[in-house]
Amino acid sequence: MQPIHASRRILRPVNRLFIAISLLVALLLNLIPFGRLPGIPDWVLLVLTFWCINQPLKVNMGAGFLLGLLMDVVDGSAMGQHALAYVLLAFAASGLSRRILWFPLRQQALHVLPLFLGTQVVMLLVRLVAGAEFPGLLWFLASASSALLWYPLTYLLLLPQFRPEEKDDNRPI
Amino acid sequence: MSVAGHAPPPFFKRGPAPLVRLAFFATFSLLLLIADLRFHTLEWARLTIATAAWPLQRAAWLPLDAAEDLGDYLTHQATLQKENRELHRRQLETAHLLLRQKHLEAENQRLRAFLDLRAQHPAGARVAEILYAARDPFSRRVIIDKGMQQDIQAGQAVIDELGVIGQVTRVFPLTAEVTLLTDRQQMIPVQVQRNGLRAVLAGAGDRLELRFLAADADVRPGDTLVTSGLDDVYPSGLPVARVNRVDNNTATNFARIPCTPLAALDQHGLVLVLALRTAKPPHPEESAAPAAAAEAGQRIRRGSR
């Protein structure tokens, strides 16, 4: 059982269908065309990180790779750019999951911020090597806004796993 | 290393170790990147996945469409009337120009026939609408609402009412991707309208740059650049950009000449996709071409040694 700091609740097992649906919704949100507006969070990155940290045995590098390929196509970026970045992110997130989960949610957000930034840097390096233009520092705002969303997103995605609270003072845990 | 930091007992099946998986997927991604960026061999895979993802993409636009419809519905009548009046005025102003242009085109064709030049094909064109700017922050591309179904092909030139916008680079069943002139990998052959000086205009992020012109070339700030038509892609004479300023005192032999595009690259509206120019200059003789190519290849190989 994983500790959720704020409530210390025992969570119900996760539903695989819910994971798939949440990833699909994130993909849909990413498909909304905002153009070059800075600070739009990468929803797929966010939800993928969440599941890699919370369910590292169910969502892992394979999911990251497939989602990355899909993002490459719908974004019109180089094939393998998102895939590589998401695979590295999934590796780091699942490796760090046991450590990150012990922190309260705000500090968790501080933990995932470098992960997001690292993902963006990987994409940047890949494209700069291929001779693309530097998109400007404002582009990194997307990481910050993604990290800000960590707190609400955790509650939203853990909602189906919460069980009703029982008032039982003699419960052992 | 496992998830918990220890190797799991062998009777728990967890698949390959994380590092092995990472190596596998990272190598695969890198191979894909090289295949796509260096050899451009993955267009078929892109087309397949894009076609499969099309319904999802369409669904994601629904909220935007709804917002747009609401905006249209709430447009003030006065605005519409003003716009209508303005359009009427402009139509009257340009009507005589159109009539004269038809006359001139006919005359031009006759003269060309007389001169035994290859007749410039009357360019067919297709109106398309820009749907949205592609999300990729590293390039400048927009998506238009015409694709394979409407016979759009990669390579076609795209213009708006003010000038050249760019070129179709990828075609999907119902949409097409247009690379704007400001993309760093986009180039267009132009000539200075004032004196006919030919040059190559390259994209540089927010603006354009006239490349490889000698420091003493006859270019002045304010000059209009039009397509020269040398590339068999863009018809000649389309306005492209205006010269901002000319920096002669650089350390290199070439002048630095930043330009501003004339077309509204950042606005979303209607554009015209011009038909591919089919008439091409006659190829050099068959026998000469392979020999020259082989020679060039040898030269390159010798050079690389």
Interface residues (C-beta under 8 A of the other chain):
Chain A: L27 L28 L29 N30 L31 I32 P33 F34 G35 R36 P56 L57 N60 M61 G62 G64 F65 G68 L69 L70 V73 V74 D75 G76 S77 A78 M79 G80 Q81 A83 L84 V87 L88 F91 S94 G95 S97 R98 V126 R127 A130 G131 A132 E133 P135 W139
Chain B: M1 V3 A4 G5 R14 P18 R21 L22 F25 A26 F28 S29 L30 L31 L32 L33 A35 D36 L37 L42 A45 R46 I49 A50 A53 L56 Q57 A59 A60 W61 P63 L64 L131 Y132 A133 A134 R135 D136 P137 F138 S139 R141 I143 R170 E177 D183 R184 Q185 A204 G205
